[in-house]
Amino acid sequence: MKKKRILALLLSALLLGTCSVYGEEAETVEPVNAEEEEGAEAPETSDPMPKGVKELCQICDQAEGKEILELGDMPGLRADTRASIEQVISRIEDKQYQVSFLLLDLKTGQGYSRNPEYVYFGGDSIQGPYAAALAEKIVDEGTAALTDQLERDSVTEEEGSGTIKEDPAGTSYTLQEVLNRTVSGSDRMGYAMLRKAYGSEFFGKWLKGGNVETSYAGKQWPSYDVRTLSKMWISIYEYFQSGRGISAQLISSFEGAEGSVITEAVKERYTAYAKPGRSADAENPAWHDAALVMAGDAPYLMVLMTDIPWQEENKEYKAVLTELAGYLDQAHEEVFPQPTPEPEQTEPVSVSQVPEQEEKKPIRIPAAVWICAAILLAGGGFFAFRVRSVRRERELQKQQWEASKKRRRS
């Protein structure tokens, strides 16, 4: 009875009181302010071509003079940069060759030009605009598909650059392969196959849309000045930026164009989509290059034209033209500097920045939990007490039985 009273008193104390233990409280999450979310401004998107094709072409048409002149509101060249460009040009002109260039920032319409009115034999430089026009006016409009088959034997072998002429007679190609080899490798047979299969009417319409005379479409190898070739490339840029049709597939051919001095000059810093124009013909010499240089937020067009007869083994003039392209890139950089990404630096963590451990607050455990625990403990104690009692009773019975046995013997 005494044990039962003690157990009852213990249970009453647990019901009336509480006990504290140390633990961590759950973090409270602050509600999201809906007004702040609604008021957040969407990021602004910049127009990749704020000036349209027509406006940029009009700026090109304004280029004139045999000296280096500014286009639009472009500031004058720095004295040292101008001297470097003129020094390279003098090395070309001292050999009795002509050289022209047009540099145009494609967002602002600012740039530089020199000798833009001199007319050159275009050579392979016409292949880039023709390929872009074919993609936009023939493939994108459903008149042809990139899987169409073209036959090598549909045209006679062409002298000059390219590898199709080395393929076996009877070889067939997809339109996509011929486009790629015409642009990336300046393949003259590939270009002849394209003109044979698709003609030039679409090319005239494409030129007209870009403010260029349609008469250039009728000639397989036309002649023009640096302003005309620049206007063709403005339309190429618009097509690439639009993402229409097969523009994304075609652009890879321009990125891998062989022999581009502009690509060579800027490849360590920028991607360039280029198409050289070359001719080794003594009567129609040409060593041209045109490229869209993706200079960060200030993409620009660079077009170089000379009447230097192209020769693959002529490393001297290749180096000179690469140097000229490098100085023109520098001239653009001086007006439109691009930020150089700095390597990320990890700052050391100061002692003051280490968060202090918060004092742990006691959490109250409900009385019901303690009651259950007490019952379990009490039950376990009662069970142990009962086991001991049974053992004692059995031991006493054993002793009584042995005593009774001894009395009987005696």
Secondary structure, 3 states (H helix, E strand, C coil): CHHHHHHHHHHHHHHHCCCEEECCCCCCCCCCCHHHHHHCCCCCCCCCCCCCHHHHHHHHHCCCCCCCEEECCCCCCCHHHHHHHHHHHHHHHCCCCCEEEEEEECCCCCEEEECCCCCEECHHHHHHHHHHHHHHHHHCCCCCCCCCEEEHHHCCCCCCCCCHHHCCCCCEEEHHHHHHHHHHCCCHHHHHHHHHHHCCHHHHHHHHHCCCCHHHHHCCCCEECHHHHHHHHHHHHHHHHHCCCCHHHHHHHHHCCCCCHHHHHHCCCCEEEEEEEEECCCCCCEEEEEEEEECCCCCEEEEEEECCCCCCCCHHHHHHHHHHHHHHHHHHHHHCCCCCCCCCCCCCCCHHHCCCCCCCCEEECCHHHHHHHHHHHHHHHHHHHHHHHHHHHHHHHHHHHHHHHHHHHC
